[in-house]
Amino acid sequence: MAGPAPPAAEELPGPAARRLYSRMEASCLELALEGERLCKAGDFKAGVAFFEAAVQVGTEDLKTLSAIYSQLGNAYFYLKEHGRALEYHKHDLLLARTIGDRMGEAKASGNLGNTLKVLGRFDEAAVCCQRHLSIAQEQGDKVGEARALYNIGNVYHAKGKQLSWNAANATQDPGHLPPDVRETLCKASEFYERNLSLVKELGDRAAQGRAYGNLGNTHYLLGNFTEATTFHKERLAIAKEFGDKAAERRAYSNLGNAHVFLGRFDVAAEYYKKTLQLSRQLRDQAVEAQACYSLGNTYTLLQDHERAAEYHLRHLLIAQELADRVGEGRACWSLGNAYVSMGRPAQALTFAKKHLQISQEIGDRHGELTARMNVAQLQLVLGRLTSPAASEKPDLAGYEAQGARPKRTQRLSAETWDLLRLPLERSIPRAPSSDEECFFDLLTKFQSSRMDDQRCPLDDGQAGAAEATAAPTLEDRIAQPSMTASPQTEEFFDLIASSQSRRLDDQRASVGSLPGLRITHSNAGHLRGHGEPQEPGDDFFNMLIKYQSSRIDDQRCPPPDVLPRGPTMPDEDFFSLIQRVQAKRMDEQRVDLAGGPEQGTGGPPEPQQQCQPGAS
């Protein structure tokens, strides 16, 4: 890190001051270049340390400082320190706007938009990304325009996911989206379509793959499952073309999810198997466990309970290896249900007790209640049984991660079926389409959170700040010519600087307060309006009031009671969803199950109306 602050220039004679500044400039640039090298190598923590040291040394070169701010913001974003990322991207925007660097202003706006999106401040994010788009179009920057369109689509997609989640926690059934959710997702689709058209024109195949994947995700959320499969197949083809195994794996997983909704459980299982195979090639145990979990639930829908138990057991073993207690609890719950369906209550009881223990340990109150009910019912059933199955014990040592299916044992008599059914099983009676409904509920509510994991990997250049900036090198950034700023930027900057929680004085931050900036006679002329911030106009206050009022409900509502996601659990949390579904189906829980578990399932749900691109 830098040592004591150097003496002020006015304390030194002219030649000495120039020599001092020269040494400081070299030191600042050298530190920044080392920080850039470390970040490119993936060591963002060390890179941040060098960039911060460069800021402490300071520079009078405005382009160098702007580049350092941008890189620091990106590095903090990758480290998930989004507050610090926001701080430095704001500094970058202020400096770029002040020196009239239009391209720098565009990229800083895009970075701010991505960071605000991650923080859930979607309206502000949309303003920033729209600013990025406007400047890119003004400057004839087609690549920047494509990135801005993609980022705006991401903002609306994320907002639609959150609105959908809020609706899911209320009274919405799967496939029935409220108008505001549908409108938001349609906007996402519109911007993704525009992005796809432009990257086709540019011949950017990698960007086309990302656009196809996100269009598939959006149509999936809209209930357009056939369209979703079309887009995901395009995404799969491009992933194979580039040899991108991670993207290929995500495409297979998405295709599996969509085919579940289409009622093609056998096809879904094959896609999930390909997901499993690729996860092993990639040596990603967490994703391997997620694929096993999805396969277990798919085979439950296919009523192949022995194979379902096999995959849930694989999930359990990996969860234990990775110390994922949330995933371990879900696996135990699923195994309990599978053994009930196979008529093996003693083994089901062992897993129900384990589920109860883990639920208590992780503070899952809903899981604990369900597990207590399951344990009590199974103990009651076992107390009435006189067959050898009552003393049956599960032999976990006999199962390997790649091992055989569970052994068959004596099945229960028909008269004990209704007594034996677990409470959650009763919420899914063996009547036509009931299994599909529960699984459809699950995927509708929870697939929406897979965006970042499934389609926006960091190395694709899509995640967060990297998508807006394309990470120009310090030399490239410094060498870029300045552009003339338009007079309309002042209110936009004031909106960003406010961040809704800052006081008005903070919204008018002076350029002189920027860290690392040394104002000298040589650069003072480039700092337009230094010390004379423009008063915000009525438009600024109107936008600020609108955004603040739209967040009042969020500020007053407690956060949803959701358990942290374990690394081996897909974002589609079957367990939590089925519990919510159960609460709305009390009458179905009392349905006579005399027909047994072998009864067939019904057809797929009716797809929702297709969203037309361009709708708003």
matplotlib code that plots the C-alpha trace (Angstrom):
import matplotlib.pyplot as plt

x = [0.0, 1.0, 3.1, 2.6, 0.9, 3.3, 3.9, 1.6, 2.9, 2.8, 5.3, 7.9, 9.7, 8.4, 10.9, 10.7, 6.9, 6.9, 9.3, 7.2, 4.0, 5.8, 6.9, 3.4, 1.8, 4.1, 3.4, -0.4, -0.4, 1.9, -0.3, -3.4, -1.9, -0.9, -4.5, -5.8, -3.5, -4.6, -8.2, -7.8, -6.1, -9.2, -7.6, -10.1, -9.3, -5.6, -6.5, -8.8, -5.9, -3.7, -6.4, -7.2, -3.5, -3.5, -6.4, -4.6, -1.5, -3.8, -3.4, -4.2, -4.9, -8.7, -8.9, -6.6, -8.7, -11.9, -10.5, -9.4, -12.9, -14.5, -12.2, -12.6, -16.4, -16.2, -13.8, -16.1, -19.1, -17.4, -16.6, -20.3, -19.5, -22.3, -22.3, -18.7, -19.2, -22.1, -19.8, -17.1, -19.4, -21.0, -17.5, -16.8, -20.1, -19.5, -16.0, -16.9, -19.8, -17.6, -14.8, -17.3, -16.4, -19.7, -18.5, -17.3, -20.6, -22.4, -20.4, -20.6, -24.3, -24.5, -22.4, -24.6, -27.7, -26.3, -25.3, -28.7, -30.4, -28.6, -29.6, -33.2, -33.6, -35.1, -36.6, -33.2, -31.5, -33.8, -33.0, -29.3, -29.4, -31.7, -29.1, -26.4, -28.6, -29.3, -25.7, -24.6, -27.2, -26.2, -22.5, -23.3, -21.8, -23.6, -21.7, -22.6, -26.2, -26.5, -25.1, -27.5, -30.5, -29.4, -28.9, -32.4, -33.9, -32.1, -33.5, -37.1, -36.5, -35.3, -38.1, -40.6, -39.1, -39.5, -43.1, -43.8, -42.3, -44.5, -47.5, -46.5, -46.4, -49.9, -52.7, -51.5, -51.7, -49.1, -49.5, -51.8, -49.6, -50.9, -51.0, -48.0, -45.9, -46.9, -46.2, -42.8, -41.8, -43.1, -40.8, -37.9, -38.8, -39.0, -35.5, -34.0, -35.5, -34.0, -30.7, -30.9, -31.6, -28.6, -26.1, -27.2, -26.4, -23.0, -22.4, -21.7, -22.6, -21.8, -24.1, -26.8, -26.5, -27.1, -30.0, -31.6, -31.1, -32.7, -35.6, -36.2, -36.2, -38.6, -41.1, -40.8, -41.9, -44.7, -46.0, -45.0, -43.3, -43.2, -41.6, -39.2, -38.0, -37.4, -35.2, -33.3, -32.6, -31.0, -29.0, -27.9, -26.7, -24.6, -23.1, -22.1, -20.6, -18.3, -17.6, -19.1, -20.0, -21.3, -23.8, -24.7, -25.4, -27.7, -29.6, -30.2, -31.5, -33.8, -35.1, -35.9, -37.8, -39.9, -40.7, -42.0, -44.6, -45.4, -46.2, -43.3, -41.8, -39.8, -38.2, -37.5, -35.8, -33.5, -32.5, -31.8, -29.6, -27.6, -27.4, -26.1, -23.5, -22.1, -22.0, -19.8, -17.6, -17.3, -16.6, -19.3, -20.7, -23.3, -24.8, -24.6, -26.7, -29.2, -29.6, -30.1, -32.8, -34.6, -34.4, -35.8, -38.8, -39.3, -39.3, -41.8, -44.1, -43.4, -44.4, -41.0, -40.5, -37.6, -35.6, -36.7, -35.3, -32.0, -31.5, -32.6, -30.1, -27.4, -28.4, -28.3, -24.8, -23.4, -25.2, -23.6, -20.2, -20.6, -22.0, -25.2, -27.7, -30.6, -30.1, -29.7, -33.0, -34.8, -33.3, -34.4, -37.9, -38.0, -36.7, -39.3, -42.1, -40.5, -40.4, -44.0, -45.0, -43.2, -45.0, -41.9, -42.9, -39.9, -37.4, -39.7, -39.7, -35.9, -35.7, -38.7, -36.8, -33.7, -35.7, -37.1, -33.6, -32.2, -35.3, -34.8, -31.1, -31.5, -34.5, -37.0, -40.2, -42.5, -40.2, -40.2, -44.0, -44.3, -41.7, -43.4, -46.7, -45.0, -43.2, -46.3, -48.3, -45.6, -45.2, -49.0, -49.0, -46.0, -47.7, -50.7, -48.6, -47.8, -45.9, -42.1, -41.9, -42.5, -39.0, -37.4, -34.3, -32.8, -29.3, -27.6, -24.3, -25.7, -26.1, -23.3, -23.4, -23.5, -25.1, -28.0, -31.7, -33.2, -34.2, -37.8, -39.5, -43.0, -45.6, -48.4, -51.9, -54.5, -56.4, -53.4, -52.8, -54.9, -53.5, -49.9, -50.0, -47.8, -49.5, -47.7, -48.5, -52.2, -51.9, -51.0, -53.8, -53.4, -55.9, -55.4, -53.0, -52.4, -48.7, -48.2, -49.9, -47.6, -44.5, -45.8, -46.4, -42.8, -41.2, -43.3, -42.5, -38.9, -37.4, -37.5, -34.5, -32.2, -31.3, -27.8, -26.8, -28.1, -27.5, -25.2, -21.9, -19.1, -16.9, -19.5, -19.1, -22.8, -22.8, -23.1, -20.7, -18.7, -21.5, -21.7, -18.0, -16.4, -13.5, -11.4, -7.7, -6.4, -4.3, -7.3, -9.5, -6.9, -6.3, -10.0, -10.9, -13.4, -16.8, -18.9, -21.6, -25.2, -27.0, -29.6, -27.2, -27.4, -30.8, -29.9, -26.7, -28.6, -31.0, -28.2, -26.2, -29.3, -29.8, -33.1, -31.5, -29.0, -29.8, -30.1, -26.6, -25.1, -26.9, -24.8, -21.5, -18.6, -15.9, -13.4, -14.5, -13.6, -11.0, -7.6, -8.2, -5.5, -6.8, -4.0, -3.9, -3.4, -6.7, -8.9, -10.1, -11.5, -13.6, -16.7, -18.8, -16.5, -17.9, -21.1, -23.6, -26.7, -30.0, -32.2, -35.3, -38.9, -38.3, -35.7, -38.0, -40.9, -38.8, -37.4, -40.9, -42.1, -39.3, -39.5, -43.3, -42.9, -40.7, -42.9, -44.6, -41.3, -40.0, -43.0, -43.3, -41.1, -39.0, -40.5, -39.7, -37.4, -34.6, -31.1, -30.6, -28.1, -25.5, -27.0, -30.5, -31.9, -33.6, -36.9, -37.5, -40.0, -40.3, -41.4, -43.7, -45.6, -46.1, -47.7, -49.8, -50.9, -52.3, -54.6, -55.8, -57.2, -60.1, -57.8, -55.9, -58.9, -59.4, -59.7, -56.5, -57.9, -56.9, -53.3, -50.2, -50.3, -53.1, -52.2, -51.5, -53.3, -52.1, -50.1, -51.4, -52.7, -50.0, -50.5, -51.1, -47.9, -46.4, -45.9, -42.5, -42.9, -45.9, -45.7]
y = [0.0, 3.6, 5.4, 8.9, 11.5, 13.5, 17.2, 19.6, 20.8, 24.4, 23.5, 22.5, 24.5, 24.0, 21.4, 19.4, 19.4, 18.1, 15.3, 14.3, 14.2, 12.2, 9.5, 9.4, 9.1, 6.1, 4.5, 4.9, 3.4, 0.6, -0.4, -0.2, -2.4, -5.0, -4.9, -5.4, -8.4, -10.0, -9.6, -11.1, -14.1, -14.4, -13.1, -10.3, -9.8, -9.2, -7.1, -4.9, -4.3, -2.9, -0.8, 0.7, 1.4, 3.2, 5.3, 6.2, 7.3, 9.3, 10.8, 13.9, 11.9, 11.8, 8.9, 6.8, 7.4, 6.7, 3.4, 2.5, 3.3, 1.1, -1.8, -1.5, -1.5, -4.6, -6.4, -5.6, -6.9, -10.2, -10.4, -9.8, -6.6, -4.8, -1.7, -1.0, -1.8, 0.8, 3.4, 3.1, 2.9, 6.1, 7.7, 6.6, 8.0, 11.3, 11.6, 10.5, 12.9, 15.7, 15.3, 14.7, 11.1, 9.9, 6.3, 6.2, 7.5, 4.9, 2.0, 3.4, 3.7, 0.1, -1.0, 0.9, -0.7, -4.2, -3.5, -1.9, -4.9, -7.3, -5.1, -5.4, -1.7, -2.5, 0.9, 2.7, -0.1, 0.3, 4.1, 3.4, 0.7, 2.9, 5.6, 3.2, 2.3, 5.9, 6.9, 3.8, 4.5, 8.2, 7.2, 4.5, 1.8, -1.4, -3.6, -1.3, -1.1, -4.9, -5.1, -2.5, -4.3, -7.5, -5.8, -4.1, -7.5, -8.9, -6.1, -6.8, -10.6, -10.2, -7.8, -10.3, -13.1, -11.1, -10.1, -13.7, -14.9, -12.4, -13.7, -17.3, -16.5, -15.1, -16.8, -17.4, -20.8, -22.0, -20.6, -17.8, -14.6, -11.3, -8.6, -6.7, -9.9, -10.8, -7.2, -7.1, -10.5, -9.4, -6.4, -8.7, -10.8, -7.7, -6.5, -10.0, -10.3, -6.9, -8.1, -11.3, -9.4, -7.1, -9.8, -11.8, -8.7, -8.5, -12.2, -12.8, -16.4, -16.5, -13.6, -15.3, -18.3, -16.2, -14.5, -17.8, -19.1, -16.1, -16.1, -19.7, -18.7, -15.9, -17.9, -20.7, -18.2, -17.0, -20.6, -20.8, -24.2, -25.2, -21.9, -22.3, -25.7, -24.2, -21.5, -23.8, -26.2, -23.3, -22.5, -26.1, -26.2, -23.1, -24.4, -27.6, -25.5, -23.7, -26.8, -25.0, -27.9, -25.7, -24.0, -27.3, -28.7, -25.7, -26.1, -29.8, -28.9, -26.2, -28.6, -31.2, -28.6, -27.5, -31.1, -31.8, -29.0, -30.5, -33.8, -35.6, -37.0, -39.7, -37.0, -34.8, -37.8, -38.2, -34.6, -34.7, -37.7, -35.7, -33.0, -35.5, -36.9, -33.5, -32.5, -35.4, -34.5, -31.0, -32.5, -30.4, -32.4, -29.8, -29.8, -33.6, -33.7, -31.2, -33.4, -36.5, -34.5, -33.6, -37.2, -38.5, -36.3, -37.0, -40.8, -40.1, -38.6, -41.7, -43.8, -45.6, -45.2, -47.5, -45.6, -42.3, -43.6, -44.5, -41.0, -39.4, -41.6, -40.4, -36.8, -37.6, -39.1, -36.0, -33.6, -35.4, -35.2, -31.5, -30.9, -29.5, -29.9, -28.3, -30.7, -33.6, -32.8, -32.6, -35.9, -37.6, -36.2, -37.5, -40.9, -41.2, -40.5, -43.0, -45.8, -45.1, -45.4, -48.7, -49.9, -50.0, -48.0, -49.0, -47.5, -44.5, -43.9, -43.9, -41.1, -39.2, -39.1, -37.9, -35.3, -34.2, -33.9, -31.9, -29.6, -28.8, -28.2, -25.7, -24.0, -25.2, -24.9, -26.0, -29.0, -29.8, -29.8, -32.0, -34.4, -34.7, -35.6, -38.1, -39.7, -40.0, -41.5, -44.0, -45.1, -45.6, -47.7, -49.8, -50.4, -52.0, -54.2, -57.8, -58.6, -59.0, -55.6, -53.9, -54.7, -53.9, -51.7, -49.6, -50.8, -47.6, -49.4, -51.4, -48.3, -46.7, -43.4, -45.2, -48.3, -50.5, -49.8, -50.5, -54.1, -55.1, -56.1, -57.1, -54.6, -53.4, -54.6, -52.4, -51.6, -49.9, -47.6, -44.7, -44.8, -44.9, -42.0, -39.2, -35.8, -34.5, -37.5, -36.9, -33.5, -35.2, -37.9, -40.5, -39.0, -37.9, -34.9, -34.5, -35.4, -33.1, -30.2, -30.4, -30.7, -27.9, -25.7, -26.4, -25.5, -22.4, -20.9, -21.8, -22.0, -18.3, -18.0, -20.0, -17.1, -16.4, -19.9, -21.5, -19.0, -16.2, -17.6, -15.1, -16.5, -15.8, -12.1, -11.8, -11.5, -8.2, -5.4, -7.4, -7.4, -3.6, -2.8, -5.7, -4.9, -2.6, -2.6, 0.4, 1.4, 1.2, 3.2, 5.9, 6.2, 6.7, 10.3, 12.3, 13.1, 16.1, 15.6, 16.4, 18.9, 16.3, 14.3, 16.4, 15.1, 11.6, 11.8, 13.4, 10.5, 8.0, 9.9, 10.1, 6.3, 7.1, 7.0, 9.8, 13.4, 16.1, 17.4, 14.0, 14.0, 17.0, 15.4, 17.5, 16.2, 17.5, 14.8, 11.9, 9.6, 9.6, 12.8, 15.4, 18.7, 20.7, 23.6, 21.1, 19.2, 21.8, 23.0, 19.6, 19.4, 21.1, 22.9, 21.9, 23.2, 24.4, 21.5, 22.1, 22.2, 19.2, 19.9, 18.8, 15.7, 14.5, 14.9, 13.3, 10.2, 10.1, 10.2, 7.5, 5.1, 5.8, 5.2, 1.9, 0.6, 1.5, -1.9, -3.7, -1.6, -2.3, -6.0, -8.6, -10.8, -14.2, -17.0, -18.9, -21.2, -20.7, -22.7, -25.6, -26.1, -29.5, -28.2, -26.9, -23.5, -25.4, -26.3, -29.1, -29.4, -25.8, -25.6, -28.8, -27.5, -24.3, -26.3, -28.6, -25.6, -24.8, -28.4, -29.4, -31.3, -33.2, -34.4, -36.4, -38.1, -41.9, -43.5, -47.0, -47.0, -47.4, -45.8, -47.4, -45.3, -43.4, -39.7, -37.2, -35.0, -31.8, -28.4, -26.1, -23.7, -20.0, -17.5, -16.6, -13.2, -11.3, -9.6, -5.8, -6.0, -3.7]
z = [0.0, -0.4, 2.3, 3.8, 1.7, -0.5, 0.1, -1.7, -5.0, -3.8, -1.1, -3.7, -6.4, -10.0, -11.2, -8.0, -8.1, -11.7, -10.7, -7.7, -9.8, -12.5, -9.9, -8.4, -11.8, -12.7, -9.3, -9.7, -13.2, -12.2, -9.3, -11.4, -14.2, -11.6, -10.2, -13.7, -14.3, -11.0, -11.8, -15.2, -13.5, -11.3, -8.1, -7.5, -3.9, -4.6, -7.6, -5.4, -3.0, -5.8, -7.3, -3.9, -3.5, -6.8, -5.7, -2.5, -4.4, -6.7, -10.2, -12.1, -15.3, -15.5, -17.9, -15.8, -12.7, -14.6, -15.8, -12.2, -10.9, -13.5, -12.8, -9.1, -9.5, -11.6, -9.1, -6.2, -8.2, -8.7, -5.0, -4.4, -2.5, -4.4, -2.1, -2.9, -6.6, -6.7, -5.0, -7.6, -10.6, -9.4, -9.1, -12.7, -14.0, -12.3, -13.7, -17.2, -17.3, -16.0, -18.6, -21.4, -22.1, -23.6, -24.1, -20.6, -19.4, -21.3, -19.8, -16.3, -16.7, -17.8, -14.8, -12.4, -14.0, -13.5, -9.9, -9.1, -10.6, -8.3, -5.4, -6.4, -7.4, -10.8, -11.7, -11.2, -13.0, -16.0, -16.1, -16.1, -18.8, -20.9, -20.6, -21.8, -24.8, -25.7, -25.7, -27.6, -30.3, -30.4, -30.9, -33.4, -31.1, -32.3, -29.8, -26.9, -28.1, -28.2, -24.6, -23.4, -25.0, -23.3, -19.9, -20.1, -20.9, -17.8, -15.6, -16.7, -16.4, -12.8, -12.0, -13.5, -11.4, -8.2, -9.0, -9.9, -6.6, -4.7, -6.5, -5.8, -2.1, -2.3, -4.1, -7.7, -9.2, -11.7, -15.2, -14.2, -14.1, -12.9, -15.5, -14.1, -14.1, -17.7, -18.9, -17.3, -18.8, -22.2, -22.0, -21.2, -24.2, -26.4, -25.5, -25.8, -29.3, -30.2, -28.8, -30.8, -34.1, -33.6, -32.6, -35.6, -37.7, -36.0, -36.5, -32.8, -32.3, -28.6, -27.9, -30.0, -27.7, -24.6, -26.2, -27.2, -23.7, -22.0, -24.5, -23.5, -19.9, -20.4, -22.4, -19.8, -17.1, -19.4, -19.7, -23.4, -23.0, -26.6, -27.5, -24.6, -25.9, -29.4, -28.0, -25.6, -28.5, -30.4, -27.2, -27.0, -30.6, -30.2, -26.9, -28.7, -31.6, -29.1, -27.0, -24.0, -21.7, -18.9, -21.3, -22.8, -19.3, -18.5, -21.8, -21.1, -17.7, -19.1, -21.7, -19.0, -17.0, -20.0, -21.0, -17.6, -18.2, -21.5, -19.8, -21.5, -18.3, -20.2, -22.4, -19.4, -17.7, -20.7, -20.7, -16.9, -17.5, -20.0, -17.4, -14.9, -17.3, -18.1, -14.5, -13.9, -16.8, -15.3, -11.9, -10.4, -7.5, -6.5, -10.0, -10.1, -6.9, -8.4, -11.5, -9.2, -7.3, -10.5, -11.8, -8.5, -8.8, -12.5, -11.8, -9.0, -11.7, -13.8, -10.8, -10.9, -7.1, -6.8, -9.4, -7.8, -4.5, -6.2, -7.4, -4.1, -2.4, -4.7, -3.9, -0.2, -0.4, -2.2, 0.2, 3.1, 1.4, 0.8, 4.3, 2.7, 5.5, 3.6, 0.7, 3.0, 4.7, 1.4, 0.3, 3.5, 3.0, -0.6, 0.4, 3.1, 0.5, -2.0, 0.6, 1.5, -2.1, -2.2, 0.9, 3.2, 6.3, 8.5, 6.0, 5.5, 9.3, 9.5, 6.9, 8.4, 11.7, 10.0, 8.2, 11.6, 13.1, 10.3, 10.1, 13.8, 13.3, 10.4, 11.8, 9.2, 11.1, 8.2, 7.6, 11.3, 11.5, 8.4, 9.7, 13.1, 11.4, 9.2, 12.1, 14.1, 11.3, 10.4, 14.0, 14.3, 11.1, 12.2, 15.6, 13.8, 11.4, 12.3, 9.1, 9.0, 7.3, 10.6, 11.8, 8.5, 8.8, 5.9, 4.9, 3.9, 3.6, 0.7, -1.4, -3.4, -5.2, -8.5, -7.0, -7.6, -6.9, -3.4, -2.8, -3.0, 0.3, 1.3, 0.3, 2.6, 2.4, 0.7, 4.0, 5.5, 2.5, 3.6, 7.2, 5.9, 3.5, 4.6, 5.0, 2.0, 0.0, 0.7, -0.8, -4.1, -4.5, -7.1, -9.4, -13.0, -13.3, -9.6, -9.8, -12.7, -11.0, -8.0, -10.2, -12.4, -9.3, -8.3, -11.6, -12.2, -8.8, -8.5, -12.0, -12.1, -9.9, -12.1, -14.4, -13.2, -12.6, -15.7, -18.4, -17.3, -16.4, -15.6, -18.3, -20.9, -20.1, -19.2, -15.4, -13.9, -14.7, -17.2, -19.7, -19.8, -20.0, -21.9, -19.6, -21.7, -20.7, -18.9, -21.9, -24.2, -21.8, -21.3, -25.0, -25.9, -27.0, -25.0, -26.3, -25.8, -23.1, -23.8, -21.6, -20.7, -18.5, -15.4, -14.2, -15.0, -12.9, -10.0, -10.1, -9.8, -7.2, -5.0, -4.7, -2.9, 0.5, 0.2, 1.2, -1.4, -0.6, -1.3, -4.7, -5.7, -4.9, -6.1, -8.5, -6.0, -3.5, -5.7, -4.2, -5.9, -7.9, -7.8, -9.3, -11.0, -13.4, -16.2, -15.6, -13.9, -17.3, -18.1, -15.0, -16.4, -13.8, -10.9, -7.7, -9.4, -9.4, -11.4, -9.4, -10.2, -12.2, -11.8, -13.8, -11.4, -8.4, -10.2, -11.1, -7.5, -6.0, -8.3, -7.5, -3.8, -3.7, -5.7, -2.9, 0.1, 0.2, 0.0, 2.9, 5.1, 4.4, 6.2, 4.0, 3.0, 5.4, 3.0, 4.0, 2.5, -0.6, -0.2, -2.9, -3.9, -4.2, -7.4, -7.1, -7.7, -4.1, -4.4, -0.6, 0.1, -2.9, -2.0, 1.5, 0.1, -2.3, 0.5, 2.4, -0.5, -1.0, 2.4, 0.8, -1.5, 1.5, 2.5, -0.9, -0.6, -1.8, -2.1, -5.8, -4.7, -6.1, -9.5, -10.9, -14.0, -14.3, -16.5, -19.3, -19.3, -18.3, -21.0, -22.1, -21.4, -24.1, -26.0, -25.3, -28.5, -28.7, -28.4, -26.1, -23.1]

ax = plt.figure().add_subplot(projection="3d")
ax.plot(x, y, z, "-o")
ax.set_aspect("equal")
plt.show()
